[in-house]
Amino acid sequence: MTPLHRSLGCLSLEAVPPVDYWHSAAHPPGLSPGGLHLWKICTGCEGAPLAQLWPLLSQRESERVAKLRFDRHRARYVRAQAGLRMILSGYLGVEPEAIGFQYGKAGKPLLEDTASGLEFNLTNSGDLALVALSVGAPVGVDCEQIRDRGDMVAIAERMFTPEQAARIAAATPEDRLQQFHIAWTALEAQVKADGRGLLDRHQPAAQDALQIEHCVPEPGFIAAVARGRLPPVGEWVTMTLSAD
């Protein structure tokens, strides 16, 4: 039985704990090994003004924005990437625009300067982005807005294990929507934590065991975090990035 199987089981959305308290922090509290910090960024029109965020982006990030077709997608990307830099700045004590990244084989961003031991991962869906932070242990996070994905049984048969696909196929339409998103976020968080990416999901994992925990960051969304060992969701430090 893989870690992903153990994590999911017959998990229902009703059993996934909501994160209903997010506090705004001018400076992040200390993050020790074993702890997990989760930040929320509003990437929609209620988020931070774009004019003050553009200067924080790197040339690579600015070029990525220019390739996006729709204004709302560009705005979401800018708020997510600049928000990530602002969050990391509080932990590293450097200006957001001065933070350098390196990229893994599948494109996972990592800090260029690894001296702090800080690990992070960013995810976004709709007008919501999440950043998970850890010390000394790679972490992956995925967040999805729960919505119809078309032929979810066919997607499950292609992407998930036979056991997961069979469970999704046997579920009622309402349960199928929930089970699909629980399995999808777990898979994404897992391959982001170890850096494989979805295309190499069938390759041996870099880490033998990853623990996966789910939460509901906002109504209508589900998120999963993956790491070697995780504290219970109730012990996560959950913060929101101010739009001011």
N, C-alpha and C positions, 0 to 999 in steps of 0.2 A: 504493500500500500504506500503510495507516494505521499509527501507532505500535503499536496493539493487535495488528494482524496480525504485525508484525515481532517483537513480544515473544513471541507464543504459538507460531507455527509449528506444529510437531508435538511440542511439549513434552510429555514424559511425567512422571508423578509421580516416577519413579525418578531423573529428572534434576534434580529440584528439591532444592536443598541444604538439609539440616536445620540448624536453629539449636539446637545441643545444649550451648551454654554460655551461661548467664545469670548474671551476677554481681549481688549485692545491693549497692546503693550508698546510703549515708546522704546523700551529696550528689552530684549528677550531675557528671561531668567536663565540661570545656569543650566546647561545640559550635560549630564554626566553619563558615562557608559551605562547602558541598560535602560536609560530613559528614552522617551519618544515625544518629540514636539511635532504638532500638526498645525499648520497655518492655513487660513482661508483668505483668498483674494477675490474680490468682486471684479470681474472682467467686463461687465456690461456697462451701460451708460451711467450707472450710479457709481462707477469706480472712479479712480483718480483721473484728473484732467490729463489728456494725452500730451499736451504741450510740455508739461513738466517731466514727462516720462521718456520722451524720445531721446534726449541727450544721454540717458543712462545706458542705452543699448550699444552693443559692440557693432562693428562693421558687418560681421557675419549675421547678426540678428537683424540689422537694418535691411540687409539684402534679402533675408528670408521674408520680412514684412512686405517688401516690394513685389514679391512673387504671388502674394495672396490676392485673390480676385475681388473679394467683397469687403466693403468698409468695415462691417461688423466683425469679420474675421481678423482684419488687421488690428482693430481696436482691442479685441480680446487678446491677441498675441502680444501686443505691446504692453498691456496691463499685466499679463501673466509674467512675461520675461523681466520687465522692469520691477515688478513686485518681488520676484524671486531675488533679484539683486539687492533690493532694499532690505529684505529679510536676512539674507546672508551677511550683509554689511553689519547688522547689529551683533552678529556672533563673531565676526572676524575683526571688527574694529577698523575697517578700511572703507573708502568711499565706494558706493555701488558700482560706478562706472569703471573703477580700477580693478574689479574682480576678474580674474582670468579663468577660462575653462579649458579643459582638454576633453576629448570625446573618445568613448570606447568604440569597439568595432561595429556595434549596432547603433552607434550614435548617442549613447547615454552620456550626458554631461557630468563631468567631475571637476572638482576644484584643481586648478593648475598647481597651486601651492597646497601640498598635502600635510603640512606641518601641524595643522590644527586637529587633524583626525576627523574633521566634520564631514559627514556624508549627507547627501540630500537627494530628493527626487521630486519632480514637478509633474502634475497632471492637470488637465483642464477639460471641462465638458460644459457646453452652453455658456452661461455667464458666470461659472464658478471654476476657480482653480484652487488646488490644494498643494501645499509643499510639506513633505515629511522630512524631518531632520533627525539624525542619529550621530553618535560618536563611536568611531572605531568599528562599525559594522555596516556594510552596504544595506541600503533600504530601497524598497520600491513602493510606489503608491499609484493607484488608478482610481478614477472617479468617473462615473457614467450617469447621465440623466436617463431615467427609466422610461423607455419609449419603444414603440414597435420597431423591430429591426427586419421586417420582412419574413423570409423563411428561416426562422430561428432553428428549426430542426436540422435543416441542411447545413447551416453554419456550425451548429454544435457537432454534427457528424464529421465535419472537416477540421474543426479546431480543438475539440475536447476529447477526452478519453471515451472509449465505448460505453463505460458505465455512466458517465455524465450525460452523454448524448442520449442514451436510452431513458434515463430519468427525465430529461427535458421532453423527449418525445411522448412519454407516458403522462405528462402533467396536463392539467386542465389549461385552457388558454391563459387565464389570469396567473396561475401558478407558473406556467411556462415562462412568462415574461419575467417573473421574479427570479426563477432558477437560472435562467439564461444570464441575467445581469450579475448574479452572485458568482457564477462560474467564470464569466468573462472578466470581471474585475480581479478575481483571484489569479487568473492566468496572466493578465497584464502586469499585475503587481509582482508576481513571481519572476517573470522574464525580465522585468525592469530592475529588480533587485540584484540579480546575478549578471545583468548586462547582456544576456543572450539576444533579447529582442524576439518578436513574434516569429520572424522567418526561421529562426534557429531553435524554436521551442522544443523540437524533438531531439536536439543534441543533448548530451549529458550536461547536467547542471554543474556550475562551478562550485556550488555549495551543496553538500549532501542533504541538508534538511533546512527548509524554510518554514517558519511559522507564519500563518496568514490569519489576520483578523479583519473583520468587516465592521463598518459603522455607517450610519445614515447622517451625513454632514448637513443636509438640508432636506426638507420634504421633497420627494420626487427624485432624489439622487441616492446612489449607493457608492461606497468607496471601500477599497481593500488596501491594507498595508502588509508588506511582506518583509521579514527580516529573520535572521537566525533564531533569535528569541525576542519575544515582544511582551511588554507588560499588558495587563488587561486594559481594555479600551477606557474604562473609568479612571485609569491612572495616567492617561495621556494628558499632556499639557496642550490645550487647544486655544489658539489665538487667532485674531483676525487683523489683517493689515488695514490700517486706517486709510480712508480715501482722501484725507486732508493733506 
